[in-house]
Amino acid sequence: MEGTIDVLNVGDGDAIIVTLKKESENLVVVIDGGEASHYHSTVKPKLVPILEKNGKSAPDIVVATHYDSDHIGGLIPLIDDYIDNIKEVWVHHSSKLVNEALTFKNSSEELNHLKITDELLLDSSFMSFNKHVQEVAIIDKRNLLIESINQLDTFVRKIPPHKLRQAFAGYFYPGWPEMKVLGPTEEYYNSLFPDSHPLEKLLLEEIVDIKMEGIVNFERFVALSSYLDNPCQFLKTDLNAKLTPTNKASIIISIDNITDRYLFTGDAGICSFKNIPDWEKELKDIYWLKIPHHGSDNNISTEIINIMKPKFADNSGNKYEDTHVLACIGRNPRSENVRSTKINNDLYTKI
């Protein structure tokens, strides 16, 4: 088998085009599409010649690793252009969550309740730092999540039901076991979005993430200034990493070519990796890694890196890229190259 990977520069988002070929068969796979604005500027100009070269009228498989707008936004216009000839779309979706989001969207009463509840969760130091910033952050986070859920609803409605796949661990496209889903398992996914889990709680979990921004990041700046001596010491563990259920639910995909494994991670985190069945074996000695969540230090630990030991690693990130994550990955004994779209623009890899 042979193929190619194009990691496109869509800032702090993901848009990846994969081609695979074995004997007389070939596949074109799109994994995430960046924001909606990236489709016509970045994704489609790259996709069209790849489809032509591979004799395709559309991607065979489209994967939305999760419903954050910087992953699913650009897939909506792609579906508009190609859905008639796309064979499968891999995406997780919850009708209950979507219905709650539609109800919640324009409710000032719900927002006020959310603000009051969230004040009890945020650090007092942050609250005293700038109450206006805190309120704006709550509104921005709320609107972003609800907009992402609305995009998920729009996306799913455009896809014929027979083409939809809720791709959980172990699934692969018929005839292509070389490309399979490692995670999440259905059990782990349901634990992240249980039926008893209201949208308000999910919103609060997303909003609490702002504690990792602003004053908290400023306090870490001085310590991180010395990361070159030992970048790995600044990575988090599963005890102190902050990650939302939306990111934890990312679809994790492996592509195997003889002894080489290529790993696509979306915005998966430490818990996501550890909930892969037989995770240490599945993640051992990765050949190529798409660094999770744009290089955030909330998503990968020294323990995980020491198991993966990727030879090659690519990051799709910009202002949220944590340089010490890339530096730590580059310190593993098997590492040959670590790249980022922030510096290298589009990233091409031959399988």
C-alpha positions as CSV (number, residue, x, y, z in Angstrom):
1,M,0.0,0.0,0.0
2,E,1.1,3.6,-0.6
3,G,-0.4,7.0,-0.2
4,T,-0.1,10.6,0.8
5,I,-1.1,12.9,3.7
6,D,-1.7,16.6,3.3
7,V,-2.1,18.6,6.5
8,L,-3.4,21.9,5.4
9,N,-2.6,25.2,7.1
10,V,-5.9,26.3,8.6
11,G,-4.5,28.0,11.6
12,D,-5.8,26.6,14.9
13,G,-7.9,23.9,13.2
14,D,-7.6,20.7,11.3
15,A,-8.0,19.9,7.6
16,I,-6.3,16.8,6.3
17,I,-6.5,15.0,2.9
18,V,-5.4,11.4,2.8
19,T,-4.9,9.2,-0.3
20,L,-4.4,5.4,-0.1
21,K,-3.7,3.0,-2.9
22,K,-3.3,-0.8,-3.0
23,E,-3.4,-3.0,-6.1
24,S,-6.2,-1.6,-8.3
25,E,-8.1,0.1,-5.5
26,N,-7.7,3.6,-4.1
27,L,-9.3,5.9,-1.5
28,V,-9.5,9.6,-0.9
29,V,-10.3,10.6,2.7
30,V,-10.9,14.0,4.1
31,I,-10.4,14.3,7.9
32,D,-11.9,17.6,9.2
33,G,-12.2,20.8,7.2
34,G,-11.2,23.7,9.3
35,E,-13.5,26.7,9.7
36,A,-16.2,27.3,7.1
37,S,-14.1,30.1,5.6
38,H,-11.2,27.7,4.9
39,Y,-13.1,25.5,2.4
40,H,-12.9,27.8,-0.6
41,S,-9.6,29.4,0.3
42,T,-7.6,26.3,1.3
43,V,-9.4,22.9,1.3
44,K,-11.1,22.9,-2.1
45,P,-8.1,24.2,-4.1
46,K,-6.1,21.3,-2.7
47,L,-8.8,18.7,-2.9
48,V,-9.8,19.2,-6.6
49,P,-6.4,18.2,-8.1
50,I,-6.1,15.3,-5.7
51,L,-9.5,14.0,-6.8
52,E,-8.6,14.4,-10.4
53,K,-5.3,12.6,-10.0
54,N,-7.0,9.7,-8.3
55,G,-9.8,9.5,-10.8
56,K,-12.4,10.4,-8.2
57,S,-15.5,12.6,-8.4
58,A,-15.6,13.0,-4.6
59,P,-13.8,11.9,-1.5
60,D,-14.7,8.3,-0.6
61,I,-14.9,9.0,3.1
62,V,-15.3,12.3,5.0
63,V,-14.5,12.3,8.8
64,A,-15.6,14.9,11.3
65,T,-13.5,13.9,14.3
66,H,-15.7,16.1,16.5
67,Y,-18.1,19.0,16.2
68,D,-15.9,22.0,17.1
69,S,-16.3,24.6,14.4
70,D,-12.5,24.6,13.5
71,H,-13.0,21.0,12.4
72,I,-16.5,20.6,11.1
73,G,-17.1,24.1,9.7
74,G,-15.3,23.6,6.4
75,L,-16.9,20.2,5.9
76,I,-20.4,21.7,5.5
77,P,-19.7,23.3,2.1
78,L,-17.7,20.2,1.1
79,I,-20.8,18.1,1.7
80,D,-22.8,20.5,-0.4
81,D,-20.4,20.0,-3.3
82,Y,-19.8,16.3,-3.1
83,I,-22.4,14.4,-1.1
84,D,-23.9,12.6,-4.1
85,N,-20.7,10.6,-4.6
86,I,-19.3,10.4,-1.1
87,K,-19.5,6.8,0.2
88,E,-19.4,7.3,3.9
89,V,-19.4,10.1,6.5
90,W,-18.0,9.3,9.9
91,V,-19.4,11.6,12.6
92,H,-20.8,11.2,16.1
93,H,-24.0,13.1,16.8
94,S,-26.6,13.3,19.6
95,S,-30.2,14.3,18.7
96,K,-30.8,15.2,22.3
97,L,-27.9,17.6,22.5
98,V,-28.8,19.3,19.2
99,N,-32.5,19.8,20.4
100,E,-31.3,21.3,23.7
101,A,-28.9,23.6,21.8
102,L,-31.7,24.9,19.6
103,T,-33.8,25.6,22.6
104,F,-31.0,27.2,24.6
105,K,-29.6,29.4,21.7
106,N,-31.5,32.6,22.2
107,S,-32.6,32.3,25.9
108,S,-31.4,35.2,28.0
109,E,-32.8,33.5,31.1
110,E,-30.6,30.5,30.4
111,L,-27.6,32.7,29.9
112,N,-28.1,34.6,33.2
113,H,-28.4,31.3,35.1
114,L,-25.3,30.1,33.4
115,K,-23.4,33.2,34.4
116,I,-24.5,33.0,38.0
117,T,-23.6,29.3,38.2
118,D,-20.2,29.8,36.5
119,E,-19.2,32.5,39.0
120,L,-19.1,29.7,41.6
121,L,-16.7,27.6,39.5
122,L,-14.1,30.2,38.4
123,D,-11.1,31.0,40.6
124,S,-11.6,34.1,42.8
125,S,-8.3,35.4,41.5
126,F,-9.6,35.4,37.9
127,M,-12.9,36.9,39.0
128,S,-11.2,39.8,40.7
129,F,-8.8,40.3,37.8
130,N,-11.5,41.5,35.4
131,K,-15.2,40.7,35.8
132,H,-16.1,42.1,32.4
133,V,-13.5,39.8,30.7
134,Q,-15.0,36.9,32.6
135,E,-18.5,37.7,31.4
136,V,-17.4,38.2,27.8
137,A,-15.5,34.9,27.9
138,I,-18.7,33.1,29.2
139,I,-20.8,34.6,26.4
140,D,-18.1,33.8,23.7
141,K,-17.7,30.2,24.9
142,R,-21.4,29.7,25.1
143,N,-22.0,31.0,21.6
144,L,-19.1,29.1,20.2
145,L,-20.3,25.8,21.6
146,I,-23.9,26.3,20.6
147,E,-22.8,27.4,17.1
148,S,-20.7,24.3,16.8
149,I,-23.7,22.1,17.8
150,N,-25.8,24.0,15.2
151,Q,-23.1,23.3,12.6
152,L,-23.2,19.6,13.5
153,D,-27.0,19.6,13.0
154,T,-26.7,21.4,9.7
155,F,-23.9,18.9,8.6
156,V,-25.8,15.8,9.6
157,R,-29.1,16.9,8.0
158,K,-27.3,17.2,4.6
159,I,-26.2,13.5,4.7
160,P,-28.4,10.7,3.6
161,P,-28.8,8.3,6.6
162,H,-27.4,5.3,4.7
163,K,-24.1,7.2,4.4
164,L,-23.8,8.2,8.0
165,R,-21.5,6.1,10.3
166,Q,-21.1,6.6,14.1
167,A,-17.6,5.2,13.8
168,F,-16.5,3.7,17.1
169,A,-13.4,1.6,18.0
170,G,-12.8,-1.3,15.6
171,Y,-14.7,0.1,12.7
172,F,-13.2,0.3,9.2
173,Y,-14.4,1.0,5.7
174,P,-15.2,-2.3,3.9
175,G,-12.2,-3.7,2.1
176,W,-9.8,-1.3,3.9
177,P,-8.8,-2.8,7.3
178,E,-5.6,-0.8,7.0
179,M,-7.5,2.3,8.1
180,K,-9.5,1.7,11.3
181,V,-11.0,3.6,14.2
182,L,-9.1,3.2,17.5
183,G,-11.3,5.4,19.6
184,P,-13.6,6.3,21.1
185,T,-15.3,3.2,22.1
186,E,-19.1,3.5,22.2
187,E,-19.0,3.0,26.0
188,Y,-16.4,5.8,26.5
189,Y,-18.3,8.2,24.2
190,N,-21.6,7.6,26.1
191,S,-19.8,8.3,29.4
192,L,-18.9,11.7,28.0
193,F,-22.4,12.5,26.8
194,P,-24.8,10.5,29.0
195,D,-28.5,11.0,28.6
196,S,-28.7,12.5,32.1
197,H,-26.0,15.1,31.1
198,P,-27.9,18.4,30.3
199,L,-26.5,20.9,27.8
200,E,-26.0,23.4,30.6
201,K,-23.5,21.2,32.3
202,L,-21.6,20.7,29.0
203,L,-21.5,24.4,28.5
204,L,-20.1,24.9,32.0
205,E,-17.4,22.3,31.3
206,E,-16.5,24.2,28.2
207,I,-16.5,27.6,30.0
208,V,-14.4,26.5,32.9
209,D,-11.6,26.0,30.3
210,I,-11.1,29.8,30.3
211,K,-9.2,29.3,33.5
212,M,-6.4,28.0,31.3
213,E,-6.3,31.4,29.5
214,G,-5.4,34.9,30.5
215,I,-4.0,35.3,34.0
216,V,-3.4,31.6,34.4
217,N,-1.3,31.4,31.3
218,F,0.5,34.6,32.3
219,E,1.5,32.9,35.6
220,R,3.0,30.0,33.6
221,F,4.9,32.3,31.3
222,V,8.0,32.7,33.5
223,A,8.3,29.0,34.2
224,L,7.9,28.1,30.5
225,S,10.6,30.6,29.5
226,S,13.1,27.9,30.6
227,Y,11.4,25.0,28.8
228,L,14.4,24.4,26.5
229,D,16.3,22.8,29.3
230,N,13.6,20.2,29.8
231,P,10.4,20.9,27.8
232,C,8.8,17.6,28.9
233,Q,8.5,18.8,32.5
234,F,5.8,21.3,31.5
235,L,3.4,18.7,30.0
236,K,0.4,17.8,32.0
237,T,-0.9,14.5,33.2
238,D,-4.4,13.0,33.3
239,L,-4.7,14.5,36.8
240,N,-4.3,18.1,35.9
241,A,-5.1,18.3,32.1
242,K,-8.2,20.4,31.3
243,L,-10.1,19.2,28.4
244,T,-13.8,19.3,27.3
245,P,-16.0,16.3,26.6
246,T,-16.3,17.5,23.0
247,N,-12.5,17.2,22.5
248,K,-12.2,13.9,24.4
249,A,-14.7,12.4,22.0
250,S,-12.6,12.9,19.0
251,I,-12.4,10.1,16.5
252,I,-8.9,8.6,16.6
253,I,-7.8,6.8,13.4
254,S,-4.8,4.6,12.5
255,I,-3.5,3.8,9.1
256,D,-1.1,0.8,8.9
257,N,1.4,0.3,6.1
258,I,3.3,-2.9,6.8
259,T,5.1,-2.0,10.1
260,D,4.4,1.7,10.0
261,R,1.5,3.2,11.8
262,Y,0.1,6.7,11.0
263,L,-2.1,8.2,13.8
264,F,-4.8,10.9,13.3
265,T,-5.9,12.3,16.6
266,G,-8.3,15.2,16.1
267,D,-8.4,17.0,19.5
268,A,-8.2,13.8,21.6
269,G,-6.6,14.0,25.0
270,I,-4.8,11.8,27.5
271,C,-8.0,10.1,28.7
272,S,-9.1,9.5,25.1
273,F,-5.8,7.7,24.4
274,K,-6.0,5.6,27.6
275,N,-9.6,4.5,26.8
276,I,-8.5,2.9,23.5
277,P,-8.7,-0.9,23.9
278,D,-5.3,-2.2,24.6
279,W,-4.0,1.4,24.3
280,E,-0.4,0.8,25.1
281,K,0.0,-1.8,22.4
282,E,-2.0,0.2,19.9
283,L,0.0,3.4,20.5
284,K,3.4,1.9,20.7
285,D,6.1,3.2,18.4
286,I,4.1,5.4,16.0
287,Y,5.7,6.2,12.7
288,W,3.8,9.4,12.0
289,L,1.7,11.4,14.5
290,K,-0.8,14.2,13.9
291,I,-0.2,16.0,17.2
292,P,-3.5,16.4,19.0
293,H,-5.4,19.6,19.5
294,H,-3.0,21.9,17.7
295,G,-0.2,21.2,20.1
296,S,-1.9,22.0,23.3
297,D,-0.2,20.8,26.5
298,N,-3.6,19.6,27.8
299,N,-3.8,16.8,25.3
300,I,-0.6,14.7,25.5
301,S,1.6,13.7,28.4
302,T,5.2,12.6,28.7
303,E,3.9,9.1,29.5
304,I,2.0,9.0,26.2
305,I,4.9,10.4,24.2
306,N,7.2,7.8,25.7
307,I,4.9,5.1,24.4
308,M,4.2,6.6,21.0
309,K,7.8,7.7,20.3
310,P,6.8,9.0,16.9
311,K,9.5,9.2,14.2
312,F,7.7,12.0,12.5
313,A,5.1,14.4,14.0
314,D,3.1,17.2,12.4
315,N,1.1,19.9,14.1
316,S,-1.8,22.0,12.7
317,G,-1.7,25.0,14.9
318,N,-1.0,28.7,15.3
319,K,-1.5,30.9,18.4
320,Y,-2.6,28.0,20.6
321,E,0.4,25.9,19.8
322,D,2.4,25.1,22.9
323,T,6.0,25.0,21.7
324,H,7.2,22.9,24.6
325,V,4.8,20.1,23.4
326,L,6.6,20.0,20.0
327,A,10.0,20.2,21.7
328,C,9.2,17.3,24.0
329,I,8.0,15.1,21.1
330,G,11.2,16.0,19.4
331,R,13.3,14.8,22.4
332,N,12.0,11.2,22.1
333,P,14.8,8.8,21.0
334,R,13.1,7.8,17.7
335,S,12.3,11.3,16.6
336,E,13.5,12.4,13.2
337,N,11.4,15.5,12.5
338,V,8.6,17.6,14.1
339,R,6.9,20.1,11.9
340,S,4.1,22.7,12.3
341,T,1.8,24.5,9.8
342,K,2.6,27.6,11.8
343,I,6.1,27.6,10.4
344,N,6.1,25.2,7.5
345,N,2.6,26.0,6.0
346,D,1.0,23.0,4.4
347,L,2.6,19.7,5.4
348,Y,3.0,16.8,3.0
349,T,3.9,13.2,3.9
350,K,4.3,10.2,1.7
351,I,2.9,6.9,3.1
